[in-house]
């Protein structure tokens, strides 16, 4: 079967996407879960252990507190309370910490330090898997056993005010609630006032058992202006006064009830030095946890260095404090100081309940749990506990009882610690079999792509795909049988859960058949190569096969980038790699230009300087000739007319263009500092977004939109030109409506709206332009007119995407869009056309610039930098599919715009009919090399210290990038098909 | 092409390497607390001075391009001034390139500039000595098949290896090892120096190895 190399590449990438998906499913392990997950049936609590005689205490112990208030302040870092900021801005809290009846701790949050997984960790006590971050947007109802669910089942009345993530996580759990949205990051007063305004009423009424307040303001301040902003101090004082109000109200209420109340102050995650969160730096994981209750002893003393606990410990502590069963999936241990004041028997009972729950979880998740040190400790302590109860029931000497009790207690605490630790390490269990299957598919596809380079990049750009060769079909069946046997053996013998075994057998067989078919294809290509290689001296395929410096740079750059992915620092600072490569590319281009320009007079062989003007008439005549011939012809043809064509300003522009591009890149680089090491450096983006520089931002945004319009409109039809102008105007109106930029006539801050109407106005034009473009493309296919219609159609699709990007980009990122268009224009006019690069080189350049622009936008290999607000543009509420699409497009706008420019440029050139196919093949190849290499790297580094904080997010980014590549290749192939059917 | 030429080339190169080694050890006799990493800027100045001096001396003694005609004193002076201007121009150009590559614009200006100076010392000064202030000749030497003598060939190799060294020297900067030599621009200057030395060592060997294949137009 003969296939165009573009189609072949698109198929390969599609298969690769499947392989990566299987790999990802195996790599991101399912979190530690209790098997009885779905049923919320209350099991009878474990009776107290006792040796010999049976204990009479089989019920759950009674609650310790009557009312619980949880004040969760988003992004509350530990030093905001315990550090100098706390002393300065939170005097009341500091007083409580130092002298009041309270226990304070530093609670360590496990990465990913993002709100939803953290809330889950706080309320279920389990460690949410990494994939939960990706579902952060989605936040479906929490199905796991958790404190809120238990409290509701026990008939407690729960009130909630704050971040609406809670309401999504716990639907119908709250008697009264008011959700605030974390969508408008620039708003940090209203969100918190919406919470605080309920306080007076609620505190007075007192008809609740549990009150949860989630304040978002601090997090918003952090995102906008960082942890050292003066706004932080004001917000902390506000929070301090809120805490004081609640505490005094609780104290006054306490006189009426028998039991004391509990006030919990905690943060869900910290805040990095740049004000963001998501990773695992010390600033992000350390949060304060303060438990305040009159039940605790006042112990004056220096509390500057609080004890460290895990964030997951809160769930177990709350459950015991409220007299509820501990959530089944909790890996946390009871925070012991809370129960310290109770009688010895109760203390032991609490610890026993906790250890029993943990050991059950261990039994369900670890096959060889009996050898686990934690389990052994548990057995020992349970036995000691039993003996102690026996003594207690026999009413022995109290001093002996006490001494023995402390011993049991210590034993229990050790058991708790070990159990909790071994459960936490359980989270990092990989599903190796699925990973292997995915890797096999990806590697086979890559090998196939690499082997078919010589065939695919020939002039005809077609290659044989061997599918029906009979010898290999026998080999295929053998392979298939062997693989199926392996599959059955692995799946029957595996003790841990495995995703791939859980698939229906038809799907598994399909994947196995795919793997063996790919292997057969590789084998046949290899044999063909050997057969052809043994033939004596075939005709030279490339007359000028010497590689230019540019080609060398591209190969070495790609290899170097792939190798750099093995180091965590290079993954964190990947933007530096791309900036470095793009800069070097520009210098190499300038060297090429200078050489071909200055050595032109000497008649050197390098002279290959061409300019399109005065030559356009020759294009159709040359069209049917093959690429290399064309080049030679051109060269002879051009050398005479070069000097008159190249004159004046044109010449200078050609010479200056690499430097112009370099300068643009330097400006863009200082717009968004990203990465980790230098992320705290001041950048233009932060300067522009601060509220003092709104006017400058407005001018810049307007200017960028203007530049965008002038650069995009030249290729459009008049109708879409008008639509583009109106659309860009709409973008500015949208940004003005949501309060990012100002109109010149509007001086003060108006009320902020969501800008729904403006955004939808722009969407209409985007769809209109895209529709016109598609219509033109279809027309060009049907009527078979000149390819001008097709070029215009492609340009219209491109301009539609530009308009969408303009709408989704934050205003300070609009210069990125303008510069991207500028660089594309300059390179098209002054570099690619005159220097006649071939399709492969142009593709690689587009890919590199696309990658660089991905980082110029402010993205990084950290999940926290994804601009989620793009998913809400023009939407009233969260609608999953459009929001995901918009966020993905907003994030990958740079690469997508460069890729669509590539398609337009190559099909408008039309000097060689196979350019688009070559481009598609190269794009697929250069896109799949990093993914394949990275999959192997990650597999070998899976026990690396930074696997969760650095390598895993990058893996998700790579997977997403491959999806984008697949889409680009599919589009490219479709365009190629239309041009071929026409011809 | 004779073996004696290659031998002369080798000796001159060994002298250059020796001057770099001297620039590391001699200053510690005169200056207190001298070390490459801590007083990096001083070392840069000294190294640049040494290499420039040895290049000039070698140029005057060896006279590789003996074909140049006798010329008047004024011609020589203008030539010398032109060379100085070219050198300064190259320093500023390199500085601009470094900033475009991402070097801080305002902070560490002196460091960046001295890096530009040392890179110019390794690349521009040999070019000026050998080819004179003649841009066309430079372009000829640095394009494919453009060299006309072993001196130009070795110049090509050392210059390219200096650039490559400086380029590779930037790679360890993002790594989080927190070593003193990862600070801007130390790794780059060290890279350039190592590249230059490597070029000096390899170019005679390479020319000797390929002496059969090498044919120059003017020889």
Interface residues (C-beta under 8 A of the other chain):
Chain A: X567 X568 X569 X570 X572 X573 X576 X579 X580 X583 X584 X587 X594 X595 X598 X599 X602 X604 X605 X606 X662 X663 X665 X666 X669 X670 X675 X677
Chain B: X97 X99 X100 X101 X102 X105 X135 X136 X139 X140 X142 X143 X144 X145 X146 X167 X170 X173 X174 X175 X176
